[in-house]
């Protein structure tokens, strides 16, 4: 008589299964720009511009020149992520049992290290998206947020819609292509205010796909002063120096990943406003005995501003 195993489940060694989390390109614009801490809702950047006026003659007694004081406000937006996890549901499964030490409850489950690590990485990613793409009075339209921004992000702020921002002309105004990337970037650079041309932090910001196009173009052109191995990863970003310009770097950011936008200017004149510097990485995790659930809360206040719009050039691509 043949063996009948139709009533048995097929073997699946779930205890030996590897835990695989999402791969997350975090991004953290605050690694490059200036951070203004302690903002509850709105705080000004106090700008001072002093211009002397030289006069001729042997005896000068007429006051001249100017000292102008202006302000540009940083307005932050309150953002909160909150969820509740009933881990008892997980301990009914092999995966949960394998991750739970004997004689312990669900709040000690070893999976929490992996889950909270991914939570921080994805929140940094979404923070970066907000810093670049926020539009005042609008939500970002994603399925992961319904926050209405109090002010514009860098992409809308550093564009022709802001007084003083320089819009690139000529080849620099077109979407970046591999074969002409170097000429386009240097064309944009030629429109930069002469006062910041030698700034040590002059930076091109672009999306990750545009960045890859630039690297491909520079490598294909085989410029004698470009070494592809100089591409670095810093703070979740791609970074490479612009060949021939020791003070200029190119950075690929998550917030511009689906955009052809390229901007250039001194990164220290770009400001991220927040209540606490740790807002971009910190979170609260606690066990609520009343709800019998593990809960987390990520809360921050974020906003952006630039000190001197005239220092920035944008190709104003979508």
Buried (B, 14 or more C-beta within 10 A) or exposed (E): EEEEEEEEEEEEEEEEEEEEEEEBBBBBBBBBBBBBEEBEBEBEBEEEEEEEEEEEEEEEEEEEEEEEEEEBBBBBBBBEBEEEBEBEEBBEEBBBBBBBEEEEEBBEBEBBEEBBEBBBBBBBBBBBBBBBBBBBEEEBEEEEBEBBBBBBBBBBBBBEEBEEBBBBEEBBBBBBBBEBBBBBBBBBBEBBBEEBBEBEBBBBBBBBBBBBBBBBBBBEBEEEEBEEEEBEEEBBBBBBBBBEBEBBBBBBBBBBBEBBBBBBBBBBBBBBBBBEBEBBBEBEBEBEEEEBBBBBEBBBBBBBBBBBBBBBBBBBBE
